[in-house]
Amino acid sequence: MTLPTLSALTHPKSAPSVTFAHSGIVLRGPDGYCVDTQSLRDEAATGFALMANCDALKGRTLSADDAPLAVLTASISAPVSSPAVADPDVLATFFSTDSGRAALARSGQSSDVTLIDSYARGDAYYIHALDRSPNPMGAFSNEYWRAVALIKGRIVTLTVMPFTAYPLSGAQMKRQITYFTEDVLQANLDGRSVIVSE
């Protein structure tokens, strides 16, 4: 899915969490992150949102001393026909194939992606990948972490992408995706949310 340009990250419209109207899925990030409400796409079939440092979304220029500096994204699929599609064994098999690696690549070419690590934990399947395909935005690292989970009958894909100018270690990225995923899963268990109104 095409991401917004970086200029779209510096405006005051942000919220600590949002609820997607069509799916009822709540998106809530770790401390320090807010939803860029102008990135929201909420349709019957799919949903998307981008999260970044709350201060950055309010227009403040960040430095390497600020944390967090990664960009988080959430993509929501159409309703799935069976929860089996999110089974860890099914996902592990899929992402080991050319089709699975192609799905992880910006270029859609499996040869551009190296799967560094993957595992199931709790209700999510985690993927650590290196994408060598052309990076049109240039600002994001080619290395990222992703988590896939079934929430309210839809596949939700969460991603942590560091900035090339402020790289994160593998351990930092792993910690970010773990916190992000656990926060989203918890938000959809207890229903806490802040609903954005334009």
HELIX and SHEET records of a PDB file:
HELIX    1   1 LEU A    6  LEU A    9  5                                   4    
HELIX    2   2 CYS A   54  LEU A   57  1                                   4    
HELIX    3   3 PRO A   83  ALA A   86  5                                   4    
HELIX    4   4 PRO A   88  PHE A   95  1                                   8    
HELIX    5   5 ASP A   98  LEU A  104  1                                   7    
HELIX    6   6 SER A  110  ASP A  112  5                                   3    
HELIX    7   7 GLY A  170  ASP A  190  1                                  21    
SHEET    1   A 8 SER A  14  ALA A  15  0                                        
SHEET    2   A 8 TYR A  33  ASP A  42 -1                                        
SHEET    3   A 8 GLY A  47  ASN A  53 -1                                        
SHEET    4   A 8 VAL A  71  PRO A  79 -1                                        
SHEET    5   A 8 ARG A 154  MET A 161 -1                                        
SHEET    6   A 8 GLU A 143  ILE A 151 -1                                        
SHEET    7   A 8 ALA A 124  ASP A 131 -1                                        
SHEET    8   A 8 VAL A 113  ARG A 121 -1                                        
SHEET    1   B 2 SER A  17  THR A  19  0                                        
SHEET    2   B 2 VAL A  26  ARG A  28 -1                                        
END                                                                             
